[in-house]
Amino acid sequence: MFKQYNMNQVILPLDLEMKLQENDIAFTVHDLVEQIPNEAFADFLRVTGCPAYHPRMMMK
């Protein structure tokens, strides 16, 4: 089990003029990582201990 996270949560930036442009590489990295199938992360699952952060989030 991985810790739950939400990439679409609403937060206000400290400076409202600071926004990512639509062609920023961060959006490309996000899209590429989201295309990785869940089966690729199966080896990272653990049943004991504290839940880990999802590998997708760690790659971003």
C-alpha positions, 0 to 999 in steps of 0.5 A, a space after each residue: 500500500 502506498 500513501 495517498 496523494 492528490 496532484 490536483 489539490 487546490 493551493 494558492 501560490 505565494 505569488 499569484 504572478 508565478 505560474 508555470 507556462 503551458 509548455 513547461 517541461 514539468 507537464 511533460 514529465 508528469 504525463 510521461 510518469 502517468 503513462 507508466 503502468 501500475 504493474 511496473 511498481 508492483 515490486 515496490 509494494 510492502 505489507 509491513 511498516 509505514 506506507 511508502 510514498 508512491 513511486 510515481 510521486 517520487 519520480 516527479 
